[in-house]
Amino acid sequence: MKLVKKLTAAALAATLCLALTACSDGKSLEDIQEAGKLVVATSPDFPPFESLEGGEIVGIEVDIMDLIAEKLGVEIQFEQMDFDSVLPGVQSGKFDVGMSGITITEKRQKNADFTDPYFLASQSIVVMADSDITCKDDLEGKTIAVQTGTTAESYCMENGYEVLAYQANNDAASALTSGKVDAWVVDNEVAVALSAEQNGATVVLDEAMTTEPYAFAFAKGSDTLVEAFNEALSELVADGTIEEIFETYGVPYVAPEA
């Protein structure tokens, strides 16, 4: 019996060790600094936070990430993909950090680590200028366009709205202007930026759908890397740099709730 117990204990210990190893996909700050680069997963269809300009990724989060990388003493390598591939890629350890106006949610926190929030965003409702939809209550029985994998999609589905999901926000916007849907729910800053391109054909309603905090995402077990990011973000918020970046893009800065 003693031999069996010892073997069982050894087997349990080995299983636990393997489980911990399997769950620890995250990179440490030392890993990143040794590699000399930070591999960032992003979906550049989210202006003004990230978008393509002449083949280059630009935007609010790009500027913030550049400053953080400078503080960490590393280069940045951006990897482009659809939004719904960003978090899975980060969670698997394929990429070091996810950056695409990512909202912290309880569900996402089960599978990923996040920095402290750096901005409080809101989900806005976009409709055609001649629409009879004037507030959130008017969406009952209407069809709403959202981007796949976003909190806009999960919020609308969880609250019983009829939803059509699209890989890119540009496609969701086109679904609205072409009459395939009655409204489009998207982060406010994106709503304003992309609606401006419609030359008055669409409007952003005053009433927000919901509010949510933005942060950067990492694989579970990225403790020292997240700590380094938090320290850098804290410094950039405290000295007004992040607010200045938002102002550069014409976006009012809304500090996250304490």
C-alpha positions in Angstrom: 0.0 0.0 0.0 2.8 2.4 0.8 4.3 1.9 -2.6 1.0 2.5 -4.3 0.4 5.7 -2.3 3.9 6.9 -3.2 3.3 6.2 -6.9 -0.1 7.9 -6.8 1.4 10.9 -5.1 4.2 11.1 -7.6 1.7 10.8 -10.5 -0.4 13.6 -9.0 2.6 15.8 -8.7 3.7 15.1 -12.2 0.2 15.8 -13.5 0.0 19.1 -11.6 3.4 20.1 -12.9 2.3 19.4 -16.5 -0.9 21.3 -16.0 0.9 24.3 -14.6 3.3 24.2 -17.5 0.5 23.9 -20.1 -1.3 26.9 -18.6 1.8 29.1 -18.5 1.8 30.3 -22.1 2.6 33.9 -21.1 5.9 35.7 -21.7 7.9 37.4 -19.0 9.4 40.8 -19.2 12.8 39.1 -19.3 11.7 37.0 -22.3 10.7 40.1 -24.3 13.8 42.0 -23.5 16.0 39.0 -24.4 14.2 38.7 -27.7 14.5 42.5 -28.2 11.0 42.8 -29.7 7.3 42.8 -28.8 5.0 40.9 -31.1 1.7 42.7 -31.2 -1.5 41.2 -32.7 -4.0 43.8 -34.0 -6.9 44.3 -36.4 -6.2 47.6 -38.1 -9.9 48.4 -39.0 -10.6 50.3 -35.9 -9.9 54.0 -36.5 -8.7 56.1 -34.7 -7.2 53.5 -32.5 -5.6 51.5 -35.3 -6.0 51.7 -39.1 -4.0 51.4 -42.2 -2.5 54.5 -43.8 -0.4 53.9 -46.9 0.2 50.3 -45.7 1.4 51.4 -42.3 -0.6 50.8 -39.1 -1.3 54.1 -37.3 -3.6 55.3 -34.5 -4.0 56.0 -30.8 -3.0 52.6 -29.6 -0.1 52.4 -32.0 1.3 55.6 -30.5 0.8 54.3 -26.9 2.4 51.0 -27.8 5.4 52.7 -29.3 6.0 54.6 -26.1 5.6 51.5 -23.9 8.1 49.6 -26.2 10.5 52.5 -25.9 10.3 52.3 -22.1 10.9 48.5 -22.2 13.8 49.0 -24.6 12.4 46.7 -27.3 11.2 47.0 -31.0 7.7 46.3 -32.1 6.5 43.7 -34.7 2.9 44.2 -35.7 0.9 41.2 -36.9 -2.4 42.0 -38.7 -5.5 39.8 -38.5 -9.3 39.8 -38.1 -10.4 41.0 -34.6 -11.8 37.6 -33.6 -8.3 36.1 -34.1 -6.5 38.6 -31.9 -7.3 37.2 -28.4 -7.1 33.5 -29.4 -3.6 34.2 -30.9 -2.5 35.9 -27.7 -4.0 33.3 -25.4 -2.1 30.6 -27.2 1.2 32.4 -26.8 1.6 33.0 -30.5 1.7 36.8 -29.9 3.0 38.7 -26.9 0.2 41.2 -26.6 -3.2 42.0 -28.2 -4.1 45.6 -29.2 -7.5 46.4 -30.9 -9.6 48.5 -28.6 -10.0 45.4 -26.4 -12.5 45.5 -23.6 -11.9 43.8 -20.2 -14.8 41.4 -19.5 -15.2 38.7 -16.9 -15.4 36.1 -19.6 -12.1 37.2 -21.2 -10.3 37.4 -17.9 -10.8 33.7 -17.5 -8.5 33.1 -20.5 -6.2 36.1 -20.7 -4.4 38.6 -18.5 -5.0 42.4 -19.0 -3.3 45.6 -18.1 -5.1 48.2 -16.0 -7.7 50.0 -18.2 -6.4 53.2 -19.9 -9.6 54.5 -21.4 -13.4 54.3 -20.8 -15.1 53.7 -24.1 -18.8 53.5 -25.0 -20.7 51.5 -27.5 -22.7 53.8 -29.8 -25.7 53.3 -32.1 -25.3 54.4 -35.7 -28.3 54.8 -37.9 -29.2 56.3 -41.3 -29.9 60.1 -41.1 -33.5 59.5 -42.0 -34.1 56.6 -39.6 -37.0 56.6 -37.2 -34.6 55.1 -34.6 -33.7 57.9 -32.1 -32.8 56.0 -28.9 -31.9 52.6 -27.6 -35.5 51.6 -26.9 -36.3 52.0 -30.6 -34.0 49.1 -31.5 -36.5 46.5 -30.3 -37.4 44.3 -33.3 -34.7 45.9 -35.5 -31.6 44.2 -37.1 -28.2 45.4 -35.8 -24.8 45.1 -37.5 -21.8 44.3 -35.3 -18.2 43.1 -35.7 -17.6 39.5 -35.0 -16.0 38.7 -31.7 -16.6 42.1 -30.1 -18.4 43.1 -27.0 -21.0 44.8 -29.2 -21.8 41.4 -30.6 -22.0 39.7 -27.2 -24.0 42.5 -25.6 -26.6 42.6 -28.4 -27.0 38.9 -28.6 -27.2 38.5 -24.8 -29.9 41.2 -24.7 -32.1 39.5 -27.4 -31.4 41.8 -30.4 -31.4 40.4 -33.9 -27.8 40.5 -35.0 -25.8 40.3 -38.2 -22.1 40.0 -37.6 -19.3 41.0 -39.9 -15.5 40.4 -39.9 -14.7 44.0 -40.5 -16.3 47.3 -39.3 -16.2 48.6 -42.8 -18.5 45.7 -43.8 -20.8 46.4 -40.9 -21.0 50.1 -41.9 -21.8 49.1 -45.5 -24.6 46.8 -44.3 -26.2 49.8 -42.7 -25.9 52.1 -45.7 -27.1 49.4 -48.1 -30.2 48.8 -46.0 -29.3 45.2 -44.9 -29.6 46.3 -41.2 -31.4 49.0 -39.3 -28.5 50.1 -37.1 -24.9 49.5 -36.4 -23.4 49.2 -32.8 -19.7 49.9 -32.5 -17.3 51.8 -30.2 -18.1 55.5 -30.2 -14.8 56.7 -31.6 -15.0 54.3 -34.5 -18.6 55.2 -35.0 -17.7 58.9 -35.3 -14.7 58.3 -37.5 -16.4 56.0 -40.0 -19.7 57.9 -40.0 -17.8 61.0 -41.0 -16.9 59.2 -44.2 -20.6 58.9 -45.1 -20.9 62.7 -45.6 -24.0 63.0 -43.4 -25.8 59.9 -44.6 -25.5 58.3 -41.1 -25.7 59.7 -37.6 -24.4 58.6 -34.2 -27.2 58.7 -31.6 -26.6 60.6 -28.3 -27.6 57.7 -26.1 -24.8 55.1 -25.7 -25.6 51.4 -25.8 -23.1 50.7 -22.9 -19.7 51.7 -21.5 -16.6 49.6 -21.2 -12.9 49.9 -20.3 -10.1 49.4 -22.9 -6.8 47.5 -22.0 -4.1 45.5 -23.6 -4.3 41.7 -23.5 -1.8 38.9 -22.7 -1.6 35.2 -22.3 -2.2 33.9 -18.8 1.0 33.9 -16.8 2.4 37.1 -18.2 2.7 38.6 -14.7 6.0 40.5 -15.0 5.2 41.8 -18.5 1.8 43.0 -17.4 3.4 44.8 -14.4 5.9 46.5 -16.7 3.0 47.6 -19.0 1.0 48.9 -16.0 3.9 50.9 -14.8 4.5 52.5 -18.2 0.8 53.2 -18.6 0.6 54.8 -15.2 3.4 57.1 -16.1 1.9 58.0 -19.4 -1.5 58.8 -17.8 0.1 60.7 -14.9 2.2 63.0 -17.1 -0.7 63.7 -19.5 0.9 62.0 -22.5 -2.0 59.6 -23.2 -4.5 62.5 -23.0 -2.3 64.4 -25.5 -2.3 61.4 -27.9 -6.1 61.3 -27.8 -6.3 65.1 -28.5 -4.0 64.6 -31.5 -6.6 62.4 -33.1 -9.4 64.7 -32.1 -10.8 62.3 -29.5 -11.9 63.5 -26.0 -10.0 61.5 -23.4 -12.2 59.7 -20.8 -10.3 58.3 -17.9 -11.3 54.9 -16.7 -13.3 54.7 -13.5 -11.2 54.1 -10.4 
